[in-house]
């Protein structure tokens, strides 16, 4: 007689992770997405699907699906980890709060912003040019940004 499905799924997962003895993390050894979270492909009556390995790991631990609208949070802050003991359900707000509390929040101002078009050095050049009386629209054209951005820099609303 075959073992229950839950046991088979746990065994399947264990064959696809490498346990880090120092951290206790179960590191997914298969494909990962661009953020480092493990992915696997499965099939059901609807066809082929791709799922997150850490979601499967938490569902196996809980013995039920993740509640609608909730995410899987890692206490270890290690995206490829699939150790159910390191995982829990939570909201986006819970995840953001943990990010701030653990010092993982990346500032979104200045060069550290993923949307930044200017460097700190270029902003210093812009401020110096503004002091010399260079028009904002001229600087905007020169640096490839909108005139409103130059105004925000001048008034201290951007690049603080």
Beta strands, then each sheet from edge to edge (+ up, - down):
strand 1: 17-19
strand 2: 26-28
strand 3: 39-44
strand 4: 47-52
strand 5: 71-74
strand 6: 87-90
sheet 1: 1+ 2-
sheet 2: 3+ 4-
sheet 3: 5+ 6-
end
